[in-house]
């Protein structure tokens, strides 16, 4: 994520970069030292999407301050 946004990893904490997901579960997190998008908890496709053929989990990256 840091690389895609053109930010240094140290800026992630300084700028208050965070991930926002739909619903209550937080499936993804941002690794503060590397800037990588990582899974925050187990993702069970059968439980989340049940009978839906295409399963999509959406999240937004929020960066505070000016870019």
Secondary structure, 3 states (H helix, E strand, C coil): CHHHHCCCHHHHHHCCCEEEECCCCCCEEECCCCCCEEECCCCCHHHHHCCCCCCCCCEEEECCCCC
